[in-house]
Amino acid sequence: MDSAWLLLSLRIALIAALAGLIGRWQGETAGWAFGCMGLLLLLAFHYIYLARLQRWLKQPDSQTIPDAWGAWGNIYIELYRLLRREAKAREQILSDLEVFSQAAEASPDGLVILDADNHIVWCNRMAEQHLGLRGERDAGILVTNLIRLPRLAEFIAHPGEGEPLLFRPAERRGSVLSIEAIRFGKDRKLLISFDVSQVERADTIRRDFVANVSHELRTPLTVISGFLEHMLAEPAPEEARHQLGLVSEQVDRMLRLVDDLLILSRLEGESQMLREEEFDVRDLIYEVSGEARRLSAGRHTITCEVVPATLKGSRDELHSAFSNLVSNAVRYTPEGGRIVLYWEVKEGKGIYRVEDSGIGIAEEHIPRLTERFYRVDRGRSRESGGTGLGLSIVKHVLMRHQATLEISSVPGAGSTFSAVFPAWRVTLPQA
Ligand code: ADP
């Protein structure tokens, strides 16, 4: 039994004992009257403290805890301790929150917290500068109403997928921001903005240089190629024809290189907006497989396994990426080999897969294949007419479509290259 019950029992026992004594001396009625009075007083005493507690609970404050004795004193002491503990915990949480908010404010990157419906919850000072927001004024407003960027809504709907979004604020000429979206907590999103103006400027200079050099080289190379073609058409000694043939091969290779460099610099140029169109993927894959059969000239078995679907994106760019993957399969698969082009939709995502039974690629080369001019076997690449830029082009085209490239291979057994497209780019035919 705890002390409160003990005290109450003692008090009731005392009143009963006194009532018994009075009953014996003064008669039974006086005894009962005393007992009832005593119990009523005890009840009133507890009622007064209960009322005080009720009054205090309406505005609890450790400074105004009422004084009391007996069991009520214990209750108030416990309440006081509880309040102290709670106040301390609140102080600790507030100070932790302050540290976090100071750290977020000190961040050199812009941070914007969005709720599940993309309304602004909070943003730091850098985000205000970068994106022209005002934390207090804009809280609760839909972010897409404040940041005018064509693909922002789509981008936020799929946080963590694809490449960061580039943003050129109209009010800050020459400045370029990279925006990333991350999902956190329960359906919240964090937008992070970095200033990439310097990197972009250096990149533009490099890109322009490569594009200009390629462009300058293209004209003389075309002229030389024309001359060589003309000379090869004329009668000439066998030895001279052989040498002219070799020169012509090299000139063609240089032309292919220059063309690939021009394609790459065009793809890298942010100014080049993606031409979005919906097209039948099966048609594109049949077209690409036809080209591959011409390139293979009957040396391989080339088949397609495709499901009907439409894909949203640039058909021209994807044609170039898809045919690059198949032409690699043809070039790196010995005669008699098998090449299969798949198009399938898994969990909404569209997958274009090229499987070959070719020479394969050792594990250590796979992470570097999409680097410019990276080749496993330089001689073989050159012999088969490669420029070393094919997979870089594929990677760039896929990046522009928020798609990823997955490569798996077993040396001597074959390779599989898969381009995985986000679900929002893929539409299945209505059943
Ligand atoms: P290349 O013009 O040299 O083919 P790519 O960028 O297309 O350049 O490919 C880079 C390298 O990846 C190639 O040189 C080759 O070593 C390797 N590679 C690409 N596709 C295949 C494949 N299907 N099978 C084996 N190796 C491949």
Boltz pocket constraint, residues with backbone or C-beta under 6 A from the ligand:
constraints:
  - pocket:
      binder: B
      contacts: [[A, 324], [A, 325], [A, 328], [A, 329], [A, 332], [A, 333], [A, 356], [A, 358], [A, 359], [A, 360], [A, 361], [A, 369], [A, 370], [A, 371], [A, 374], [A, 375], [A, 376], [A, 377], [A, 381], [A, 382], [A, 385], [A, 386], [A, 387], [A, 388], [A, 389], [A, 390], [A, 391], [A, 392], [A, 415]]
      max_distance: 6.0
